[in-house]
Amino acid sequence: MKLKKFFIELDNDDTLMRFVGVTAWTEEDALNLIQDNLLKEGLNPSIKSMKEITSLNELDQNHVLPNMGEFASRGIWFPFGFTSKK
């Protein structure tokens, strides 16, 4: 099974934590990574939308790309700082 990149919009009023980028095996795996990591930070927003990303060109070139971490292995890569993996 191949890792996939997902970009998720959260139903969250906090504009600093409105989007999350994650690499995971499946959509369910991505959601579990987000929930596990965000709950540790005291956040519990619901998911507004989720899209599988096939190219980094699909992401905001001025904000997302310069502020993302390593995306090739399983874990959260946006926003930068949520790079924990399970």
Sequence and secondary structure as in RCSB ss.txt:
>XXXX:A:sequence
MKLKKFFIELDNDDTLMRFVGVTAWTEEDALNLIQDNLLKEGLNPSIKSMKEITSLNELDQNHVLPNMGEFASRG
IWFPFGFTSKK
>XXXX:A:secstr
   EEEEEEEE S GGGSEEEEEESSHHHHHHHHHHHHHHTT   EEEEEEEES GGGS TTTTGGG    SSSE
EEESTT     
